[in-house]
Amino acid sequence: MKAVVDAEKCIGCGLCVQVAPDVYEMQGDKAVVKVDEIAEEKAEDAKNGAEQCPVAAITVS
């Protein structure tokens, strides 16, 4: 499973990082994905982090 943050849409609110700190982190004023491949045990966190994004900047597939 992979996650992608659209830097053009990201407003840097940090909710994804609060929900899934093992998957997302802030770099400057934008969120980024910390890992290339999301571990199975972190998949639910990654999805929840994406769902919390107020501008739908995160895709998890």
PDBQT receptor file of N, H, CA, C and O in Angstrom, charges set to zero:
ATOM      1  N   MET A   1       0.843  -1.168   0.000  1.00  0.00    +0.000 N 
ATOM      2  CA  MET A   1       0.000   0.000   0.000  1.00  0.00    +0.000 C 
ATOM      3  C   MET A   1       0.894   1.239   0.000  1.00  0.00    +0.000 C 
ATOM      4  O   MET A   1       1.930   1.285   0.665  1.00  0.00    +0.000 OA
ATOM      5  N   LYS A   2       0.460   2.244  -0.769  1.00  0.00    +0.000 N 
ATOM      6  H   LYS A   2      -0.380   2.207  -1.309  1.00  0.00    +0.000 HD
ATOM      7  CA  LYS A   2       1.212   3.489  -0.865  1.00  0.00    +0.000 C 
ATOM      8  C   LYS A   2       0.301   4.680  -0.596  1.00  0.00    +0.000 C 
ATOM      9  O   LYS A   2      -0.912   4.611  -0.793  1.00  0.00    +0.000 OA
ATOM     10  N   ALA A   3       0.901   5.755  -0.147  1.00  0.00    +0.000 N 
ATOM     11  H   ALA A   3       1.886   5.810   0.013  1.00  0.00    +0.000 HD
ATOM     12  CA  ALA A   3       0.184   7.017   0.046  1.00  0.00    +0.000 C 
ATOM     13  C   ALA A   3       0.929   8.102  -0.719  1.00  0.00    +0.000 C 
ATOM     14  O   ALA A   3       2.154   8.072  -0.841  1.00  0.00    +0.000 OA
ATOM     15  N   VAL A   4       0.169   9.052  -1.227  1.00  0.00    +0.000 N 
ATOM     16  H   VAL A   4      -0.825   9.076  -1.127  1.00  0.00    +0.000 HD
ATOM     17  CA  VAL A   4       0.735  10.177  -1.951  1.00  0.00    +0.000 C 
ATOM     18  C   VAL A   4       0.068  11.452  -1.446  1.00  0.00    +0.000 C 
ATOM     19  O   VAL A   4      -1.157  11.519  -1.337  1.00  0.00    +0.000 OA
ATOM     20  N   VAL A   5       0.878  12.462  -1.139  1.00  0.00    +0.000 N 
ATOM     21  H   VAL A   5       1.872  12.408  -1.228  1.00  0.00    +0.000 HD
ATOM     22  CA  VAL A   5       0.361  13.765  -0.743  1.00  0.00    +0.000 C 
ATOM     23  C   VAL A   5       0.540  14.707  -1.929  1.00  0.00    +0.000 C 
ATOM     24  O   VAL A   5       1.653  14.877  -2.428  1.00  0.00    +0.000 OA
ATOM     25  N   ASP A   6      -0.539  15.311  -2.372  1.00  0.00    +0.000 N 
ATOM     26  H   ASP A   6      -1.443  15.173  -1.967  1.00  0.00    +0.000 HD
ATOM     27  CA  ASP A   6      -0.497  16.296  -3.449  1.00  0.00    +0.000 C 
ATOM     28  C   ASP A   6      -0.055  17.625  -2.844  1.00  0.00    +0.000 C 
ATOM     29  O   ASP A   6      -0.830  18.294  -2.161  1.00  0.00    +0.000 OA
ATOM     30  N   ALA A   7       1.190  18.001  -3.098  1.00  0.00    +0.000 N 
ATOM     31  H   ALA A   7       1.820  17.458  -3.653  1.00  0.00    +0.000 HD
ATOM     32  CA  ALA A   7       1.759  19.215  -2.502  1.00  0.00    +0.000 C 
ATOM     33  C   ALA A   7       1.027  20.479  -2.944  1.00  0.00    +0.000 C 
ATOM     34  O   ALA A   7       1.026  21.480  -2.227  1.00  0.00    +0.000 OA
ATOM     35  N   GLU A   8       0.411  20.437  -4.107  1.00  0.00    +0.000 N 
ATOM     36  H   GLU A   8       0.412  19.624  -4.689  1.00  0.00    +0.000 HD
ATOM     37  CA  GLU A   8      -0.340  21.605  -4.597  1.00  0.00    +0.000 C 
ATOM     38  C   GLU A   8      -1.601  21.842  -3.747  1.00  0.00    +0.000 C 
ATOM     39  O   GLU A   8      -2.002  22.983  -3.521  1.00  0.00    +0.000 OA
ATOM     40  N   LYS A   9      -2.213  20.750  -3.283  1.00  0.00    +0.000 N 
ATOM     41  H   LYS A   9      -1.888  19.822  -3.467  1.00  0.00    +0.000 HD
ATOM     42  CA  LYS A   9      -3.439  20.851  -2.487  1.00  0.00    +0.000 C 
ATOM     43  C   LYS A   9      -3.176  21.016  -0.997  1.00  0.00    +0.000 C 
ATOM     44  O   LYS A   9      -3.965  21.645  -0.292  1.00  0.00    +0.000 OA
ATOM     45  N   CYS A  10      -2.071  20.453  -0.513  1.00  0.00    +0.000 N 
ATOM     46  H   CYS A  10      -1.430  19.942  -1.086  1.00  0.00    +0.000 HD
ATOM     47  CA  CYS A  10      -1.773  20.431   0.925  1.00  0.00    +0.000 C 
ATOM     48  C   CYS A  10      -1.705  21.848   1.489  1.00  0.00    +0.000 C 
ATOM     49  O   CYS A  10      -1.003  22.710   0.961  1.00  0.00    +0.000 OA
ATOM     50  N   ILE A  11      -2.448  22.069   2.573  1.00  0.00    +0.000 N 
ATOM     51  H   ILE A  11      -3.017  21.368   3.003  1.00  0.00    +0.000 HD
ATOM     52  CA  ILE A  11      -2.432  23.377   3.241  1.00  0.00    +0.000 C 
ATOM     53  C   ILE A  11      -1.605  23.338   4.536  1.00  0.00    +0.000 C 
ATOM     54  O   ILE A  11      -1.495  24.344   5.238  1.00  0.00    +0.000 OA
ATOM     55  N   GLY A  12      -1.031  22.178   4.843  1.00  0.00    +0.000 N 
ATOM     56  H   GLY A  12      -1.120  21.361   4.274  1.00  0.00    +0.000 HD
ATOM     57  CA  GLY A  12      -0.145  22.069   5.990  1.00  0.00    +0.000 C 
ATOM     58  C   GLY A  12      -0.809  22.099   7.343  1.00  0.00    +0.000 C 
ATOM     59  O   GLY A  12      -0.208  22.551   8.318  1.00  0.00    +0.000 OA
ATOM     60  N   CYS A  13      -2.033  21.630   7.423  1.00  0.00    +0.000 N 
ATOM     61  H   CYS A  13      -2.522  21.264   6.631  1.00  0.00    +0.000 HD
ATOM     62  CA  CYS A  13      -2.746  21.671   8.702  1.00  0.00    +0.000 C 
ATOM     63  C   CYS A  13      -2.184  20.676   9.717  1.00  0.00    +0.000 C 
ATOM     64  O   CYS A  13      -2.300  20.896  10.923  1.00  0.00    +0.000 OA
ATOM     65  N   GLY A  14      -1.575  19.585   9.245  1.00  0.00    +0.000 N 
ATOM     66  H   GLY A  14      -1.481  19.406   8.266  1.00  0.00    +0.000 HD
ATOM     67  CA  GLY A  14      -0.935  18.619  10.137  1.00  0.00    +0.000 C 
ATOM     68  C   GLY A  14      -1.830  17.551  10.726  1.00  0.00    +0.000 C 
ATOM     69  O   GLY A  14      -1.366  16.754  11.541  1.00  0.00    +0.000 OA
ATOM     70  N   LEU A  15      -3.091  17.505  10.348  1.00  0.00    +0.000 N 
ATOM     71  H   LEU A  15      -3.468  18.152   9.686  1.00  0.00    +0.000 HD
ATOM     72  CA  LEU A  15      -3.984  16.477  10.906  1.00  0.00    +0.000 C 
ATOM     73  C   LEU A  15      -3.512  15.065  10.563  1.00  0.00    +0.000 C 
ATOM     74  O   LEU A  15      -3.595  14.163  11.396  1.00  0.00    +0.000 OA
ATOM     75  N   CYS A  16      -3.023  14.874   9.354  1.00  0.00    +0.000 N 
ATOM     76  H   CYS A  16      -2.956  15.607   8.677  1.00  0.00    +0.000 HD
ATOM     77  CA  CYS A  16      -2.555  13.541   8.959  1.00  0.00    +0.000 C 
ATOM     78  C   CYS A  16      -1.401  13.096   9.853  1.00  0.00    +0.000 C 
ATOM     79  O   CYS A  16      -1.317  11.925  10.223  1.00  0.00    +0.000 OA
ATOM     80  N   VAL A  17      -0.523  14.017  10.196  1.00  0.00    +0.000 N 
ATOM     81  H   VAL A  17      -0.591  14.968   9.895  1.00  0.00    +0.000 HD
ATOM     82  CA  VAL A  17       0.619  13.706  11.053  1.00  0.00    +0.000 C 
ATOM     83  C   VAL A  17       0.155  13.355  12.463  1.00  0.00    +0.000 C 
ATOM     84  O   VAL A  17       0.714  12.460  13.097  1.00  0.00    +0.000 OA
ATOM     85  N   GLN A  18      -0.860  14.053  12.954  1.00  0.00    +0.000 N 
ATOM     86  H   GLN A  18      -1.314  14.780  12.439  1.00  0.00    +0.000 HD
ATOM     87  CA  GLN A  18      -1.396  13.756  14.284  1.00  0.00    +0.000 C 
ATOM     88  C   GLN A  18      -2.026  12.374  14.323  1.00  0.00    +0.000 C 
ATOM     89  O   GLN A  18      -1.881  11.648  15.307  1.00  0.00    +0.000 OA
ATOM     90  N   VAL A  19      -2.730  12.006  13.251  1.00  0.00    +0.000 N 
ATOM     91  H   VAL A  19      -2.848  12.595  12.452  1.00  0.00    +0.000 HD
ATOM     92  CA  VAL A  19      -3.433  10.724  13.203  1.00  0.00    +0.000 C 
ATOM     93  C   VAL A  19      -2.477   9.563  12.918  1.00  0.00    +0.000 C 
ATOM     94  O   VAL A  19      -2.623   8.482  13.488  1.00  0.00    +0.000 OA
ATOM     95  N   ALA A  20      -1.502   9.788  12.036  1.00  0.00    +0.000 N 
ATOM     96  H   ALA A  20      -1.384  10.667  11.573  1.00  0.00    +0.000 HD
ATOM     97  CA  ALA A  20      -0.612   8.706  11.605  1.00  0.00    +0.000 C 
ATOM     98  C   ALA A  20       0.847   9.181  11.542  1.00  0.00    +0.000 C 
ATOM     99  O   ALA A  20       1.403   9.310  10.451  1.00  0.00    +0.000 OA
ATOM    100  N   PRO A  21       1.464   9.438  12.684  1.00  0.00    +0.000 N 
ATOM    101  CA  PRO A  21       2.836   9.951  12.689  1.00  0.00    +0.000 C 
ATOM    102  C   PRO A  21       3.871   8.975  12.150  1.00  0.00    +0.000 C 
ATOM    103  O   PRO A  21       4.977   9.386  11.798  1.00  0.00    +0.000 OA
ATOM    104  N   ASP A  22       3.538   7.698  12.077  1.00  0.00    +0.000 N 
ATOM    105  H   ASP A  22       2.639   7.364  12.362  1.00  0.00    +0.000 HD
ATOM    106  CA  ASP A  22       4.468   6.724  11.504  1.00  0.00    +0.000 C 
ATOM    107  C   ASP A  22       4.419   6.725   9.977  1.00  0.00    +0.000 C 
ATOM    108  O   ASP A  22       5.286   6.144   9.325  1.00  0.00    +0.000 OA
ATOM    109  N   VAL A  23       3.411   7.373   9.413  1.00  0.00    +0.000 N 
ATOM    110  H   VAL A  23       2.706   7.845   9.943  1.00  0.00    +0.000 HD
ATOM    111  CA  VAL A  23       3.232   7.383   7.961  1.00  0.00    +0.000 C 
ATOM    112  C   VAL A  23       3.525   8.770   7.374  1.00  0.00    +0.000 C 
ATOM    113  O   VAL A  23       4.160   8.884   6.326  1.00  0.00    +0.000 OA
ATOM    114  N   TYR A  24       3.059   9.821   8.060  1.00  0.00    +0.000 N 
ATOM    115  H   TYR A  24       2.543   9.728   8.912  1.00  0.00    +0.000 HD
ATOM    116  CA  TYR A  24       3.185  11.181   7.535  1.00  0.00    +0.000 C 
ATOM    117  C   TYR A  24       4.051  12.036   8.446  1.00  0.00    +0.000 C 
ATOM    118  O   TYR A  24       4.128  11.799   9.651  1.00  0.00    +0.000 OA
ATOM    119  N   GLU A  25       4.708  13.041   7.854  1.00  0.00    +0.000 N 
ATOM    120  H   GLU A  25       4.646  13.234   6.875  1.00  0.00    +0.000 HD
ATOM    121  CA  GLU A  25       5.463  14.012   8.623  1.00  0.00    +0.000 C 
ATOM    122  C   GLU A  25       5.392  15.355   7.899  1.00  0.00    +0.000 C 
ATOM    123  O   GLU A  25       5.065  15.430   6.714  1.00  0.00    +0.000 OA
ATOM    124  N   MET A  26       5.705  16.402   8.638  1.00  0.00    +0.000 N 
ATOM    125  H   MET A  26       5.971  16.341   9.601  1.00  0.00    +0.000 HD
ATOM    126  CA  MET A  26       5.736  17.731   8.034  1.00  0.00    +0.000 C 
ATOM    127  C   MET A  26       7.157  18.024   7.572  1.00  0.00    +0.000 C 
ATOM    128  O   MET A  26       8.124  17.767   8.289  1.00  0.00    +0.000 OA
ATOM    129  N   GLN A  27       7.266  18.560   6.375  1.00  0.00    +0.000 N 
ATOM    130  H   GLN A  27       6.480  18.769   5.793  1.00  0.00    +0.000 HD
ATOM    131  CA  GLN A  27       8.535  19.088   5.868  1.00  0.00    +0.000 C 
ATOM    132  C   GLN A  27       8.250  20.522   5.474  1.00  0.00    +0.000 C 
ATOM    133  O   GLN A  27       7.621  20.793   4.451  1.00  0.00    +0.000 OA
ATOM    134  N   GLY A  28       8.721  21.426   6.297  1.00  0.00    +0.000 N 
ATOM    135  H   GLY A  28       9.233  21.206   7.128  1.00  0.00    +0.000 HD
ATOM    136  CA  GLY A  28       8.370  22.822   6.103  1.00  0.00    +0.000 C 
ATOM    137  C   GLY A  28       6.895  23.002   6.403  1.00  0.00    +0.000 C 
ATOM    138  O   GLY A  28       6.431  22.641   7.485  1.00  0.00    +0.000 OA
ATOM    139  N   ASP A  29       6.156  23.555   5.459  1.00  0.00    +0.000 N 
ATOM    140  H   ASP A  29       6.532  23.849   4.581  1.00  0.00    +0.000 HD
ATOM    141  CA  ASP A  29       4.727  23.786   5.675  1.00  0.00    +0.000 C 
ATOM    142  C   ASP A  29       3.844  22.801   4.908  1.00  0.00    +0.000 C 
ATOM    143  O   ASP A  29       2.662  23.066   4.691  1.00  0.00    +0.000 OA
ATOM    144  N   LYS A  30       4.418  21.662   4.497  1.00  0.00    +0.000 N 
ATOM    145  H   LYS A  30       5.379  21.446   4.673  1.00  0.00    +0.000 HD
ATOM    146  CA  LYS A  30       3.665  20.649   3.761  1.00  0.00    +0.000 C 
ATOM    147  C   LYS A  30       3.851  19.276   4.393  1.00  0.00    +0.000 C 
ATOM    148  O   LYS A  30       4.899  18.976   4.965  1.00  0.00    +0.000 OA
ATOM    149  N   ALA A  31       2.828  18.458   4.281  1.00  0.00    +0.000 N 
ATOM    150  H   ALA A  31       1.977  18.701   3.817  1.00  0.00    +0.000 HD
ATOM    151  CA  ALA A  31       2.924  17.077   4.740  1.00  0.00    +0.000 C 
ATOM    152  C   ALA A  31       3.551  16.230   3.642  1.00  0.00    +0.000 C 
ATOM    153  O   ALA A  31       3.361  16.495   2.454  1.00  0.00    +0.000 OA
ATOM    154  N   VAL A  32       4.291  15.221   4.045  1.00  0.00    +0.000 N 
ATOM    155  H   VAL A  32       4.445  15.006   5.009  1.00  0.00    +0.000 HD
ATOM    156  CA  VAL A  32       4.874  14.265   3.115  1.00  0.00    +0.000 C 
ATOM    157  C   VAL A  32       4.709  12.863   3.696  1.00  0.00    +0.000 C 
ATOM    158  O   VAL A  32       4.471  12.699   4.893  1.00  0.00    +0.000 OA
ATOM    159  N   VAL A  33       4.837  11.869   2.842  1.00  0.00    +0.000 N 
ATOM    160  H   VAL A  33       5.029  12.003   1.870  1.00  0.00    +0.000 HD
ATOM    161  CA  VAL A  33       4.778  10.474   3.270  1.00  0.00    +0.000 C 
ATOM    162  C   VAL A  33       6.191  10.053   3.676  1.00  0.00    +0.000 C 
ATOM    163  O   VAL A  33       7.146  10.277   2.932  1.00  0.00    +0.000 OA
ATOM    164  N   LYS A  34       6.319   9.452   4.840  1.00  0.00    +0.000 N 
ATOM    165  H   LYS A  34       5.543   9.270   5.444  1.00  0.00    +0.000 HD
ATOM    166  CA  LYS A  34       7.626   9.066   5.377  1.00  0.00    +0.000 C 
ATOM    167  C   LYS A  34       8.162   7.771   4.787  1.00  0.00    +0.000 C 
ATOM    168  O   LYS A  34       9.373   7.546   4.780  1.00  0.00    +0.000 OA
ATOM    169  N   VAL A  35       7.277   6.922   4.294  1.00  0.00    +0.000 N 
ATOM    170  H   VAL A  35       6.294   7.105   4.299  1.00  0.00    +0.000 HD
ATOM    171  CA  VAL A  35       7.681   5.578   3.863  1.00  0.00    +0.000 C 
ATOM    172  C   VAL A  35       7.271   5.325   2.418  1.00  0.00    +0.000 C 
ATOM    173  O   VAL A  35       6.264   5.856   1.948  1.00  0.00    +0.000 OA
ATOM    174  N   ASP A  36       8.055   4.510   1.715  1.00  0.00    +0.000 N 
ATOM    175  H   ASP A  36       8.873   4.079   2.096  1.00  0.00    +0.000 HD
ATOM    176  CA  ASP A  36       7.708   4.148   0.341  1.00  0.00    +0.000 C 
ATOM    177  C   ASP A  36       6.533   3.183   0.311  1.00  0.00    +0.000 C 
ATOM    178  O   ASP A  36       5.616   3.319  -0.499  1.00  0.00    +0.000 OA
ATOM    179  N   GLU A  37       6.577   2.214   1.199  1.00  0.00    +0.000 N 
ATOM    180  H   GLU A  37       7.322   2.103   1.857  1.00  0.00    +0.000 HD
ATOM    181  CA  GLU A  37       5.534   1.194   1.275  1.00  0.00    +0.000 C 
ATOM    182  C   GLU A  37       4.980   1.187   2.689  1.00  0.00    +0.000 C 
ATOM    183  O   GLU A  37       5.735   1.058   3.653  1.00  0.00    +0.000 OA
ATOM    184  N   ILE A  38       3.672   1.324   2.818  1.00  0.00    +0.000 N 
ATOM    185  H   ILE A  38       3.059   1.429   2.035  1.00  0.00    +0.000 HD
ATOM    186  CA  ILE A  38       3.039   1.359   4.136  1.00  0.00    +0.000 C 
ATOM    187  C   ILE A  38       2.863  -0.072   4.644  1.00  0.00    +0.000 C 
ATOM    188  O   ILE A  38       2.280  -0.919   3.966  1.00  0.00    +0.000 OA
ATOM    189  N   ALA A  39       3.371  -0.322   5.834  1.00  0.00    +0.000 N 
ATOM    190  H   ALA A  39       3.845   0.366   6.384  1.00  0.00    +0.000 HD
ATOM    191  CA  ALA A  39       3.245  -1.645   6.446  1.00  0.00    +0.000 C 
ATOM    192  C   ALA A  39       1.770  -1.950   6.703  1.00  0.00    +0.000 C 
ATOM    193  O   ALA A  39       0.974  -1.050   6.971  1.00  0.00    +0.000 OA
ATOM    194  N   GLU A  40       1.427  -3.223   6.618  1.00  0.00    +0.000 N 
ATOM    195  H   GLU A  40       2.074  -3.953   6.400  1.00  0.00    +0.000 HD
ATOM    196  CA  GLU A  40       0.031  -3.644   6.781  1.00  0.00    +0.000 C 
ATOM    197  C   GLU A  40      -0.564  -3.166   8.103  1.00  0.00    +0.000 C 
ATOM    198  O   GLU A  40      -1.731  -2.779   8.158  1.00  0.00    +0.000 OA
ATOM    199  N   GLU A  41       0.239  -3.194   9.166  1.00  0.00    +0.000 N 
ATOM    200  H   GLU A  41       1.187  -3.509   9.121  1.00  0.00    +0.000 HD
ATOM    201  CA  GLU A  41      -0.286  -2.783  10.472  1.00  0.00    +0.000 C 
ATOM    202  C   GLU A  41      -0.491  -1.265  10.572  1.00  0.00    +0.000 C 
ATOM    203  O   GLU A  41      -1.126  -0.795  11.517  1.00  0.00    +0.000 OA
ATOM    204  N   LYS A  42       0.028  -0.507   9.630  1.00  0.00    +0.000 N 
ATOM    205  H   LYS A  42       0.544  -0.889   8.862  1.00  0.00    +0.000 HD
ATOM    206  CA  LYS A  42      -0.152   0.950   9.608  1.00  0.00    +0.000 C 
ATOM    207  C   LYS A  42      -1.151   1.400   8.543  1.00  0.00    +0.000 C 
ATOM    208  O   LYS A  42      -1.401   2.597   8.403  1.00  0.00    +0.000 OA
ATOM    209  N   ALA A  43      -1.715   0.474   7.804  1.00  0.00    +0.000 N 
ATOM    210  H   ALA A  43      -1.512  -0.499   7.918  1.00  0.00    +0.000 HD
ATOM    211  CA  ALA A  43      -2.619   0.800   6.700  1.00  0.00    +0.000 C 
ATOM    212  C   ALA A  43      -3.853   1.565   7.170  1.00  0.00    +0.000 C 
ATOM    213  O   ALA A  43      -4.267   2.534   6.534  1.00  0.00    +0.000 OA
ATOM    214  N   GLU A  44      -4.428   1.134   8.265  1.00  0.00    +0.000 N 
ATOM    215  H   GLU A  44      -4.091   0.347   8.782  1.00  0.00    +0.000 HD
ATOM    216  CA  GLU A  44      -5.625   1.811   8.781  1.00  0.00    +0.000 C 
ATOM    217  C   GLU A  44      -5.300   3.236   9.219  1.00  0.00    +0.000 C 
ATOM    218  O   GLU A  44      -6.080   4.158   8.982  1.00  0.00    +0.000 OA
ATOM    219  N   ASP A  45      -4.145   3.412   9.860  1.00  0.00    +0.000 N 
ATOM    220  H   ASP A  45      -3.511   2.663  10.053  1.00  0.00    +0.000 HD
ATOM    221  CA  ASP A  45      -3.711   4.755  10.253  1.00  0.00    +0.000 C 
ATOM    222  C   ASP A  45      -3.527   5.642   9.027  1.00  0.00    +0.000 C 
ATOM    223  O   ASP A  45      -3.940   6.802   9.028  1.00  0.00    +0.000 OA
ATOM    224  N   ALA A  46      -2.909   5.099   7.987  1.00  0.00    +0.000 N 
ATOM    225  H   ALA A  46      -2.574   4.157   7.987  1.00  0.00    +0.000 HD
ATOM    226  CA  ALA A  46      -2.674   5.866   6.761  1.00  0.00    +0.000 C 
ATOM    227  C   ALA A  46      -3.996   6.313   6.149  1.00  0.00    +0.000 C 
ATOM    228  O   ALA A  46      -4.128   7.458   5.715  1.00  0.00    +0.000 OA
ATOM    229  N   LYS A  47      -4.964   5.421   6.114  1.00  0.00    +0.000 N 
ATOM    230  H   LYS A  47      -4.858   4.491   6.467  1.00  0.00    +0.000 HD
ATOM    231  CA  LYS A  47      -6.284   5.756   5.569  1.00  0.00    +0.000 C 
ATOM    232  C   LYS A  47      -6.978   6.808   6.429  1.00  0.00    +0.000 C 
ATOM    233  O   LYS A  47      -7.584   7.742   5.904  1.00  0.00    +0.000 OA
ATOM    234  N   ASN A  48      -6.890   6.659   7.747  1.00  0.00    +0.000 N 
ATOM    235  H   ASN A  48      -6.398   5.900   8.174  1.00  0.00    +0.000 HD
ATOM    236  CA  ASN A  48      -7.508   7.637   8.645  1.00  0.00    +0.000 C 
ATOM    237  C   ASN A  48      -6.863   9.012   8.483  1.00  0.00    +0.000 C 
ATOM    238  O   ASN A  48      -7.550  10.033   8.500  1.00  0.00    +0.000 OA
ATOM    239  N   GLY A  49      -5.552   9.032   8.328  1.00  0.00    +0.000 N 
ATOM    240  H   GLY A  49      -4.993   8.203   8.314  1.00  0.00    +0.000 HD
ATOM    241  CA  GLY A  49      -4.860  10.301   8.105  1.00  0.00    +0.000 C 
ATOM    242  C   GLY A  49      -5.333  10.973   6.829  1.00  0.00    +0.000 C 
ATOM    243  O   GLY A  49      -5.522  12.189   6.795  1.00  0.00    +0.000 OA
ATOM    244  N   ALA A  50      -5.525  10.185   5.783  1.00  0.00    +0.000 N 
ATOM    245  H   ALA A  50      -5.371   9.197   5.812  1.00  0.00    +0.000 HD
ATOM    246  CA  ALA A  50      -6.014  10.726   4.515  1.00  0.00    +0.000 C 
ATOM    247  C   ALA A  50      -7.436  11.252   4.663  1.00  0.00    +0.000 C 
ATOM    248  O   ALA A  50      -7.774  12.301   4.114  1.00  0.00    +0.000 OA
ATOM    249  N   GLU A  51      -8.257  10.534   5.398  1.00  0.00    +0.000 N 
ATOM    250  H   GLU A  51      -7.982   9.682   5.844  1.00  0.00    +0.000 HD
ATOM    251  CA  GLU A  51      -9.650  10.956   5.595  1.00  0.00    +0.000 C 
ATOM    252  C   GLU A  51      -9.740  12.252   6.395  1.00  0.00    +0.000 C 
ATOM    253  O   GLU A  51     -10.688  13.017   6.218  1.00  0.00    +0.000 OA
ATOM    254  N   GLN A  52      -8.780  12.510   7.264  1.00  0.00    +0.000 N 
ATOM    255  H   GLN A  52      -8.009  11.889   7.408  1.00  0.00    +0.000 HD
ATOM    256  CA  GLN A  52      -8.783  13.725   8.079  1.00  0.00    +0.000 C 
ATOM    257  C   GLN A  52      -8.379  14.966   7.286  1.00  0.00    +0.000 C 
ATOM    258  O   GLN A  52      -8.636  16.088   7.721  1.00  0.00    +0.000 OA
ATOM    259  N   CYS A  53      -7.756  14.777   6.142  1.00  0.00    +0.000 N 
ATOM    260  H   CYS A  53      -7.546  13.865   5.788  1.00  0.00    +0.000 HD
ATOM    261  CA  CYS A  53      -7.277  15.911   5.351  1.00  0.00    +0.000 C 
ATOM    262  C   CYS A  53      -8.458  16.756   4.870  1.00  0.00    +0.000 C 
ATOM    263  O   CYS A  53      -9.307  16.259   4.131  1.00  0.00    +0.000 OA
ATOM    264  N   PRO A  54      -8.525  18.037   5.282  1.00  0.00    +0.000 N 
ATOM    265  CA  PRO A  54      -9.665  18.871   4.924  1.00  0.00    +0.000 C 
ATOM    266  C   PRO A  54      -9.733  19.270   3.454  1.00  0.00    +0.000 C 
ATOM    267  O   PRO A  54     -10.766  19.743   2.980  1.00  0.00    +0.000 OA
ATOM    268  N   VAL A  55      -8.625  19.077   2.732  1.00  0.00    +0.000 N 
ATOM    269  H   VAL A  55      -7.786  18.693   3.117  1.00  0.00    +0.000 HD
ATOM    270  CA  VAL A  55      -8.616  19.443   1.297  1.00  0.00    +0.000 C 
ATOM    271  C   VAL A  55      -8.408  18.236   0.400  1.00  0.00    +0.000 C 
ATOM    272  O   VAL A  55      -8.145  18.389  -0.793  1.00  0.00    +0.000 OA
ATOM    273  N   ALA A  56      -8.523  17.033   0.960  1.00  0.00    +0.000 N 
ATOM    274  H   ALA A  56      -8.737  16.909   1.929  1.00  0.00    +0.000 HD
ATOM    275  CA  ALA A  56      -8.391  15.779   0.198  1.00  0.00    +0.000 C 
ATOM    276  C   ALA A  56      -7.113  15.735  -0.608  1.00  0.00    +0.000 C 
ATOM    277  O   ALA A  56      -7.134  15.405  -1.794  1.00  0.00    +0.000 OA
ATOM    278  N   ALA A  57      -5.987  16.067   0.031  1.00  0.00    +0.000 N 
ATOM    279  H   ALA A  57      -5.970  16.335   0.994  1.00  0.00    +0.000 HD
ATOM    280  CA  ALA A  57      -4.704  16.095  -0.653  1.00  0.00    +0.000 C 
ATOM    281  C   ALA A  57      -3.969  14.762  -0.611  1.00  0.00    +0.000 C 
ATOM    282  O   ALA A  57      -2.906  14.622  -1.216  1.00  0.00    +0.000 OA
ATOM    283  N   ILE A  58      -4.527  13.779   0.099  1.00  0.00    +0.000 N 
ATOM    284  H   ILE A  58      -5.391  13.892   0.590  1.00  0.00    +0.000 HD
ATOM    285  CA  ILE A  58      -3.839  12.493   0.273  1.00  0.00    +0.000 C 
ATOM    286  C   ILE A  58      -4.610  11.376  -0.390  1.00  0.00    +0.000 C 
ATOM    287  O   ILE A  58      -5.819  11.234  -0.211  1.00  0.00    +0.000 OA
ATOM    288  N   THR A  59      -3.879  10.581  -1.165  1.00  0.00    +0.000 N 
ATOM    289  H   THR A  59      -2.896  10.696  -1.310  1.00  0.00    +0.000 HD
ATOM    290  CA  THR A  59      -4.453   9.398  -1.808  1.00  0.00    +0.000 C 
ATOM    291  C   THR A  59      -3.737   8.168  -1.236  1.00  0.00    +0.000 C 
ATOM    292  O   THR A  59      -2.508   8.123  -1.183  1.00  0.00    +0.000 OA
ATOM    293  N   VAL A  60      -4.512   7.191  -0.818  1.00  0.00    +0.000 N 
ATOM    294  H   VAL A  60      -5.511   7.229  -0.862  1.00  0.00    +0.000 HD
ATOM    295  CA  VAL A  60      -3.947   5.934  -0.312  1.00  0.00    +0.000 C 
ATOM    296  C   VAL A  60      -4.494   4.819  -1.187  1.00  0.00    +0.000 C 
ATOM    297  O   VAL A  60      -5.704   4.676  -1.360  1.00  0.00    +0.000 OA
ATOM    298  N   SER A  61      -3.574   4.032  -1.736  1.00  0.00    +0.000 N 
ATOM    299  H   SER A  61      -2.591   4.148  -1.596  1.00  0.00    +0.000 HD
ATOM    300  CA  SER A  61      -4.013   2.906  -2.592  1.00  0.00    +0.000 C 
ATOM    301  C   SER A  61      -3.087   1.726  -2.424  1.00  0.00    +0.000 C 
ATOM    302  O   SER A  61      -3.287   0.689  -3.056  1.00  0.00    +0.000 OA
TER     303      SER A  61
